Amino acid sequence: MNGRTIAVGDIHGCVAEFETLLGKLALTKHDRLILLGDLVNRGPDSAGVIKLAREYAHRSLLGNHELRLLNFRRTGDPSHLKKADYETLKQLDANDWAYLAAMPLTFHAPEFDTVFVHAGFLPGRPWRAQPARVVTRIQVVGPDGEPHKRSEFPAAPHWSEMWIGPPFVIYGHTPRREPAVEKWSLGIDTACVMGGTLTASVLPGRTLVQVQAREKYFDS
């Protein structure tokens, strides 16, 4: 393959920023665009992002926001929905739901010895066998050795600080002001929907391409 493999962090309905980033990337037919999940919720136009994803993305990975919506659609139980989710539910049509339901957990690019995932992996365990509840949600590794949100154990280490590859892992999910660079991982959720930037990482080389958010759409 002589094209680029390009990962994009959490878009969260920020369709204008996604369009601008696509323009900067100037994709060719040889490129593979990998979206790292959380295409939806919080931002203004989740359906618009999915439409662009269907047109341009080689793969869109399952994030915790897609998983939450799919669980609601399957069970009808709204107890885990957040306020912002209801706006997304109004926007999605049958084609959108089919797209979300087909999202894989990971994408492996062996030529770069790199795995793409939404949230990450538990260190010390085979990455291929880790379930959706881990790979779509993990942030820190708690004292119990299990995956947790940062809010549960603020002082616990982020999984990426403990990850020893290969493979190298490129992920989203944990929003930060700047990309998080470790020896064996790169985090590219730079909080676009919160007024930060939308970040892409371009392989080979892991060059970063960024677009500044037009506004702050969501306050955590």
Steps between C-alpha positions, in 0.01 A plus 500: 500500500646835397241731656472649847315359800337787687340483845259769622411552866156548655280713271186512719267652242739783403423474131643838393835422658499151349434646154784748545735223612406287199587797279842534664568127467415496127430127492586292196361161397813338646447638853321324788309724741441341843260681734566411863140497624272747678389647169173594670347693793574834667569692177247652260468244217562132572310389189710730284820347638373147430412602144857620442637189670305276263644693206864534606593257779660162440394402853317671786569335835249449780518760776323505835248756368399277207487200734268684740260593219504146360429354844203734537370410154530129584348509848281812507644572847589873523666482842853540357417776250640849554313822430691568176421151366134585445589759234699236313214250518279751315757529218580137417326305224511129415818535292673677790403226745625234259832682475538519879407133541773394256785684677791273599691540827847527348690543175842340459757641255775233512721689255535771768476253793218725623155437642224763501236493776257741664608501865787256543602168651578350836880464511645153534216324318465407131338792323294289259302330778393808695123567511301806399450612861880537528608626159223762470523634855838450670687805626696414812603168653366486856663347808301185419677468164171564319399779258338813644409858414740772612226638726493177701875489574650842415848401621512165318724464193352534153512165321725648229775573753515127579459365146807323363477412132519389237254582365496878512150625590324811367186586696248770596246517787711678765471872417812709544618841384788347305562155349637254755829354379646189663762255372233248397186710460349824372176653630330740258175602669576872531151599612363659183143502631618682813662777297835328442626355174416209270817300447614255234812286508643410159700181450773437409669747732208577734492861381224702669243710312262712709195723462392746769140470622273780378339523842454315827200273445509306825623571851606199703 
